Amino acid sequence: MAHDGLPGAVHRIMGIETEYGIAQPGSLNENPMLLSSQIVNAYANTTAASRRRTRWDYEDESPLRDARGYDLDREIADPSQLTDMDMGFANVILGNGARYYVDHAHPEYSGPECTNPRDVVKWDLAGDEILRRSISAAVEQFDPLPINIYKNNTDNKGASYGTHENYIVSRGVPFAQLVTALTPFFITRQIMVGAGRVGIGQSGAIAGFQISQRADFFEAEVGLETTLRRPIINTRDEPHADAARFRRLHVIIGDANLSQPSTYLKVGSASLVLALIESGTLTNVPIFRHPVVATHEVSHDLAMSTLYEMQDGRRMSAIDVQEYFLEAAEILVALDGLLDDATSDLLERWRRTLDGLRSQDAHLTQTVEWKAKLALLNSYRDRDGIDWGHPRLSLIDLQWSDIRKEKSIFSKLETRGLHETLVSESEVLDAVGNPPHDTRAYLRGRVVERFPENVVAASWDSLLLEEEIDAPLVRVPLTDPYRGTRGEVGEILESSRSVRELLERLKSNLP
């Protein structure tokens, strides 16, 4: 397995990257790319990064390498796929180990590497807080007009922007096995963790409500693309780690969640399914006869009662498919001694959620985001006698995802105790400035925070340091995401008085 000694099947290196929707009401010449740059730069000006703008190191990136065994020719690649080119947009490495930058027309926060679902929730929420602080900083530094930031996945005009998950997987697992098992899992996972959306179809022109923000934008089963002909399984083979040992599964089919339980279950259940695949114990996997069509139909089926045809002739509902994976995970952790507290908690929540979906339990509005949104929208429809095509419902949907707490409808539900929280506000605020302690994000974040003038460039798997002005550059490899932790290098980092001293001491600790 890829756990490298970490206990419990739910543990592995994982993280979330989110592109946020952005708008500036009242602006006559709104430019999303310029606005996104202002947001990122304004926040950077308030951090240690302002002492030296560290550039992102693209040297080891390979966005056109396909897990199926070839590299896509750059001449035929869509420009959006060339993520290994410096486009000159704002790009910051933060003290909490995250990357904060402009991805075309959106500010994007790529959270640091975490080892468990609860930490993913914490550092994902830290990204929301960083965006809130960015709004205030940008208004103060650049433009007094208010800026709206939305944690959603579509403008309901035909455009979609992503919330991508990343998981470290053993390189020894054939990619075809990942495709076989993960396709039905991802098609049906949305019933537990969808964020809900007003409108059907990519443009949202058909009146109605559906489970997922992203489902209607998927048009292929497997592929390298992320912004066109989006595939259920993305094949980008860019491990950001030792390629001989690790594969990074790049998941583009998930929604942006404000709900803490939804994010927790989203990444935790995926980690458990990856443990199943790595174990080689999955048999008789339900394979949809029409995967892309099923992705859309599952999102549109609020009753979750439709039976879908599998390639072996079985007919299964989305809940049935999820129960197949849950039951297999329960057996695996019981037999292989992988049932620690975190794994047990995740399995219990997975079971409780599926049972609630099957019984249409009204209490799921406290833990399942699309259920909470649907209940709220239905209350407006019942009170005002309006149908799904009424523009007020689309506005409520948008305001739901506003990250400003004083404007966000979802935030108001949380504040009133109507939706469950898993981490405290103080934990989130701590995660804004501090990296996870048990991954390489600790070394990256603390070096950037302590010695910003000496960090010339950084990436997920290396730091490029300068001992002093005009001195030769030194590359510190971070190819093992489980190394560089606080336990390994914390004392060295905090007691080193210079980068030169730090580098000397790291040589014997990070071979």
N, C-alpha and C positions, 0 to 999 in steps of 0.2 A: 504494500500500500504506500501512499504518498505521505503518510502522517509523520514519518521520521521520528517515531518515539512518542508522539503526542497521544494522550489517552483518549479513548472514546471515538466512535465512528463519525461523530458530527464535526470533529476537529480537522481542519486543514487550513492552508493559506487561502484566504478569500477576501474579496472587497467589491465595492460598488463605485461606479463612475456615473455621474448624472449631468446631463445637459439641461439647463433651466430655460424655460421660456422667458422672454424679456420684452418689455414695452415701455414707452414713455408717453403717456397720454398728454395731449396738449402740444407736443412737438410737431412743428410743421415739416421738418425734414428728418424724420426718424431714420437712423441708420443702425440696425442691430449690431453690426460688427464694431462700429465705433462705440456704441453704447456698452457693449460687452467689454471692450478694451478699457473703457473708463471705469467700469465696475471693478475689474481685476486690478488695474493699476492703482486705483484709489485705496483698495484694501492693502496692497503691497506697500504703499507709502506709510502705512501705520504699523508695519512689522519690521523685524530685523532684516528682512529681505531688502529693505530700502537702502541699506548700507552698501549693498552691491547686488545688482540684478543678475542673479545666477541664471545662466541659459540652460535650456533643456538639451541634454546630450542625446542626439539621434543616432550615434554611431552604430549601436547594436540593434537598432530596430529593423524589423523586416515585415512590414504590413502586407506584402504581396506574396509571402510564402504560404502555401496552401497545405493543410494537413494531409491532403490526399496525395502529396508527393511531388509537387511542382511549384514553380514560382510564376505568378502571372506577369506577363510582359508589361513593363511600365507604359509602353506606347498605347496599349489598349485599355489600361486601367482608367477607371473614372477618377477625376481629380480628387474627389472626396476620400479615395482610398490611399492617397499618398500622404499618410500621416507621419512619415519619416522626413518631411521637409519643413524647415523653419519658414513659416509664412510671415514672420515679422509681427505677429500678434502678441499681446501680453501673455506672459508665461511665468509663473512663480512656483517655487518649491517652498512649502510651508514648514514651520517648526513642528507641526504634528505629523510630518511625514507624507502629507498629501501633495498632489499637484493641482494647481488652480490656474486655469488658462482659458483662452478663447478658442473655441472649436467652431470655426466659420462664424455663424450668426448667433452663437450662444456662449454664455459663460459656463464652463464645465469644471466641476469639482471631482477629482479622482481620489477617492479616499485611500488611506494607507492600508498596507497589508495587515489583516487581522487573522486570528486563529480560531475564532468561534463566532457563532451567529450573534450573540449578545454584543460583542465588541463591534461587529459590523453595524449594528443598529446605532451604537453610540457615536461612532465616527461618521456615519452617514448623517445623523442629526447635527453633528458639528459642522458639516458642510452647509446645512440650512442656516445655521447661526452665522457662519462666515459670510453668506450671501446677504443676510440682514445687515450685518455690519458694513458690508460693501456698499449697500444702498445709501446708508447715512454718510459714509465717507465720500462717495461720488457726488452726492448733492452738495456737500460742503466744499469739495475741492474743484469740481468741474461745472456743475449745472444745477441751478436751484429747482428745476422742474422735478417733480416726483418721478420715481422709477418703480415700475411694478415687476416683480420676479415671481414666476409660477413654477411649481414643482409638478409638472404634468408632462404629457407626451405628444400633444397635438394642438395646433391652433384652430382645428375644425375648419380649415380652409384647404385641406389636402396635404399639409406638411406634418411630418412627425419627427420628433427628436428623441434621442435614446436615453435609456437608463440601462447600462450594461453591467453585468456581473462577471467576476473573474474568479476562477478556481484553479488551484494547482492540482494536477492529476499526475499519477505515475506515467512516465513515458512508455513503460512496458505494456500499457493497455492499448490494443489496436484501436485506431480511430473509428473503424467501422462498428465496433462494439459500443462506443459512445453514441454514435448516431442511432443505432437500433433501439437502445434503451431510453435515451434522453428525448427522442422525438415524441413518443406518446406521453412521457412525463411532462414535458413543457406544454404540449397541447392542452393538457387537462389541469395543470397547476394553477392556471388563472382562476379557477373556481374558488380557490382558497385565498389568493393574494392579488387579484385584480383590483385596480383602483376605481373602476367604474367610469362610464362615459355617457354623456348625453349625445345622441346622434349615432346613426348606423352608416357604415361605408367610410372610405378614407376622408371624404370631405364632410362627413357628418350630415349630409343633406337629407337622409331618410330619417324621419321622426322615430324616436325610440330611445331606449336605454340599453346599454350592454355592459358586460362584466369587465372587459379590459379596455384600456386606453390604446394599446398597441396592436391587438390581434388583427384588425382589418388591414394593416399595412404589410402583412407577410404574404409573399407571393411565390416562394420557392421552398423546397424541403431542405436542401443543403447548398451552401455557397459561401464565397469569400466576401460578398458585398455586405455593407451595413446601412447604406442610405438609398439603395435602389434594388429592386428585386430581392427584398430582404428575406433571408432564409431562416427557417426554424432553428437549424443548426449552423452556426458560423464556423468556417473552416480555417480562420486565421491561425497560423502556426508561429506565434511570436511569444515564446515562453517568458521573456523577461527574467530568465534564470538559466541555470545549467541545462542546455537542451538535451544532453545525454541522459539526464535523470528526470526532468520535469516537462510536462506539457501544461500550457495555460489554456483552460477552456474559457472562451470568450462568448458569453451568453448575451444576446441582444433582444430576447423576446420578452423580458420582464417589464412591468410597469414601474413608474416612479411612485413610491408609496410614502404617504405622510404617516400612515398607521404604523406604530412600532411593532405590534404583533404580526402585521403583514410582512414587513421587511424581515423580521426574525424567522418566520416560517418559510418565507421565500428562499432565503439562503441556506437555512438549516436543512430543509427537506432535500434541496439539491445536493448538499454535501453528503447526506445519507445515501442518496441514489448513486452518487459517485463511488461511495464506499462499497455498495453492492456490485457495481460494475467491476471495480478493482478486485473484488473477492472472487469473481468468476462464478458466483452462485445463482445468478438470475437464469431462469429457464421459462420457456413458454411466454415470452414477452408479448403483450398485446400490441400488434402493429396495425395502425389505421390503414384502411384501404385507400383513403383519400385524405392525406394529412393536412394539406393546406386548406382545403374546404372545411375540414373538421376544426381547424384552428379558429376560423371565423364563426362557425356554427356554435361551438362551445361558448364563445363569448356572447352570442345572441340569445342563448337558451337560459333565461333567468330561472326557470323551473328545474334545470339540470336533469331533465327526464328523458331526453333523446337517447336512443340506443344507436351506437355507431358500429358500422360493419368493420370487423378486423379481417386481416388477410387470411386467417385460418377459419373464417366462417363464424366466429363468435360475434355476438352483439353485446356491447358493453356501454354503459353510461360513463360520463366523465368521472363521476364519483367511484364507479366500479374500477376504473383504471387507476385512480389514485389509491384505492384500497389495495390493489395488487402490489403496488410499490411499498406501501406502508407495512403490509403484512410480511413482505420479504425482508424489509429492514428490521422489523421486530424479531424475526427468526435469526437474522445474521448477528445482531448485537448480543442476543441471548447465548448463541452457540460459541461465538468467538471472544467472549469476555470484553466486549467493547462498550458495555453499558455503564458509563459514568453518569454523574448528576446532570451534566449538560445534555447528553444524548437522551437520557430518560425524559427530561423536561420537554425536549423537542418532540419526541415520539408521542408523549401524552397530549401535547397541543395539536399535533397532526391528527391523532385519533379523535380528539374532542371536536375539532373543526369539521372533519368529514361526517361524524355522527350528527353534528348540528345542521350541516347542509342537507343531509338526507332527511332529517326530521323537520326541516324548515324552522329551526329554533330561533325565536325572535331575539334571543340574547346575543346572537352573532353580530349584531350591530355594534357591540362593544369590542370586537376583535377582528372583524373582517371588513376591510375598507369599503368595498363595493356595496356591501349590505348596508353599511352606515349611510353611505351617500344615497342609495336608493330609498331608504326609509325617509330621509330628510326631504328628498324631491317629491316623494309620494304625499308627504304631509302638505306641501305647497299645492300640489295638484288637487288634492281633496278639498283643501280650504278654499281655493280660488276657482275651482272647476275648470282647470286648464289641461290641455293635452300635451303630449311630448314635443310637439312642434312649436310650442310657445317660447319666444326668445328669452323670457325671464329665466327659464330652466337652464339654458346654456350659460347665462350670466352667473347663476348660482354655482354651476359646475366649475366655472372659471374661478370664482371667488373662493371656492373650496380649496383650491391649490395655491392661493396667494400665500407666500411664505411669511409675510408680515403678520405677526401675531394679532395685531389690533384689527386686521382686515380679514384674516383667514376664518372661514366658517368652521373648518375642521379643528383649528386651534381652540375655538370657543367650545366645541364639544369636549375636547380633552380637558380644558380648564374646568368644565362643569362636572367632570368625572364620568362622562357618558361614553368615553372610549378608553380602553386600557392602555397604560404606559408600563414600560419595562425598565427604563433607566430614568434616573432623576435629572432635573435641570442642572444640578451642580456637576454631575458626571459629564454631561454634554459640554458645559462650559470648560471643564478641565480638558476635554478632548479637543477643543478648539486650539489650544496651545501646546498640547503634549501628545507624543506619538504612543502607539501601543508598545508595551514593554517587551513583548515576546516574539517580535519579528525584526527583520532588518530595517523596518521603518523607524525603529528606535535610533539606530546609528545615523540614518539619513537625517531625520528630523533634528536630533540634538546637535549634529555637526553644523547644519544650516543655521540653527539658532545661536550656537556659541561662537562660531567662526565664520560669519557670513562673508566677510571681506576675502576669505581664502578659498571659498567655494566658487570655482570658475564655471562648472557645469555639473549637472546631476541627471540621473535617470533612475529607473526602478532598480537596475542591477549594477550601478557603479556611481562613484563620486569622483570628480576631477578636481584636485586640490592644488593650490599654489602656496608653497611655504612662505614666500615673500614676493614682493613685486618683481616681475621679470625672472623669477626663478623657474627652473624646469617644472613642468606639471607632473603630478603624481596621480595615477588612477588607482582608486581603492575599489577592488571588485566586490560586488554584493550578489554573486550568482547563486548563493544558497539563501533563500528567503527566511530560513529558520535560524540563520546566524546574525550576529550583530545585535543581539538582544541586550537588555539592561543587565541581565545576569552575567553576560559575557564581558561587556565593555563599559558598563555604567560607571564603575569606579575610575576607569582609565579616562573616560570622556570628561568627567566632572573635575578630575584633579590635574589634567594636562593644561599647562599654561600657554601653550602655543600649538599650532598645527604640526610644526616639526616634532615636538615632543609626542604629540598624539600619534603621528605616523610611525615613529620609532617603536612605540609601545604596542601599536596594533599589529605590527609585523609578526610578533610572536603569538598573537591571539586570534588572528584571522588569516591563516595561511592560504 
